[in-house]
Amino acid sequence: MLQAEQYGTSVSKAIRVLSDESREARMATAEQKAAIPAAQLTVPMILFLLPPLFVIILGPAFLSIPGINYSSAAVVNGYWRRGTSAFLNW
């Protein structure tokens, strides 16, 4: 501002330049602060979101493998076996 007055240049141009510089500085600090949470959320996302996602996606595929019975109760000919039904006690 002092240089603008000393050299006789327009004060309004000096103010515009100062405001542009301060705006760019604020945007740079905001971008730096915005980048930090993304990096910090990477590890929790890998630990807590991906394993359940894999279980949901791949679970039915593993359960459909023939010859492997993963449940304690199974349906045989439309009836529950192993005493899981209140109506049938085998």
C-alpha positions in Angstrom: 0.0 0.0 0.0 2.8 2.4 0.8 4.6 1.6 -2.4 1.4 2.3 -4.3 1.2 5.8 -2.7 4.9 6.5 -3.2 5.0 5.5 -6.8 1.7 7.0 -7.7 0.1 3.8 -8.9 -3.6 3.0 -8.4 -4.4 2.0 -4.8 -7.4 -0.1 -6.0 -5.1 -2.3 -8.1 -2.8 -2.8 -5.1 -5.8 -3.8 -3.0 -7.0 -6.2 -5.7 -3.5 -7.8 -5.9 -3.4 -8.2 -2.1 -6.8 -9.7 -2.0 -6.0 -12.2 -4.8 -2.8 -13.2 -3.0 -4.5 -13.7 0.4 -7.4 -15.6 -1.3 -4.9 -18.0 -3.0 -3.1 -18.5 0.4 -6.3 -19.3 2.1 -7.3 -21.8 -0.6 -3.9 -23.5 -0.4 -4.1 -23.9 3.4 -7.7 -25.2 3.0 -6.6 -27.8 0.4 -3.8 -28.9 2.7 -6.2 -29.3 5.6 -8.7 -31.1 3.4 -6.1 -33.7 2.3 -5.3 -34.8 5.8 -8.5 -36.6 6.7 -8.5 -38.6 3.5 -5.1 -40.0 4.3 -6.1 -40.7 7.9 -9.2 -42.6 6.9 -7.4 -45.0 4.6 -6.3 -47.4 7.4 -9.7 -47.6 9.2 -11.5 -48.1 5.9 -9.2 -51.0 5.0 -9.5 -52.5 8.5 -13.3 -52.1 9.1 -15.0 -51.8 5.8 -13.3 -54.1 3.4 -13.5 -57.4 5.5 -17.3 -57.2 5.9 -17.6 -56.3 2.3 -15.7 -59.4 1.3 -17.8 -61.5 3.6 -21.0 -60.2 2.1 -19.8 -60.6 -1.5 -17.9 -63.9 -1.2 -19.9 -65.5 1.6 -22.7 -66.9 -0.5 -20.1 -68.3 -3.0 -18.3 -70.2 -0.3 -21.6 -71.5 1.2 -22.7 -72.8 -2.2 -19.7 -75.2 -2.5 -21.2 -78.7 -2.7 -20.4 -81.2 -0.1 -19.8 -78.7 2.7 -22.5 -78.1 5.3 -21.9 -74.9 7.2 -25.1 -74.8 9.1 -26.2 -76.8 12.1 -29.7 -77.2 10.7 -30.5 -78.3 7.2 -33.6 -78.7 5.1 -34.2 -82.2 3.9 -37.2 -82.9 1.6 -38.8 -79.6 2.8 -38.5 -80.5 6.5 -36.0 -79.2 9.1 -33.8 -81.9 10.6 -31.7 -82.1 13.8 -34.6 -81.0 15.9 -34.6 -77.4 14.8 -38.3 -77.2 14.1 -40.9 -77.0 16.9 -43.1 -79.4 15.0 -40.6 -82.1 14.2 -38.3 -83.6 16.8 -36.1 -86.2 14.9 
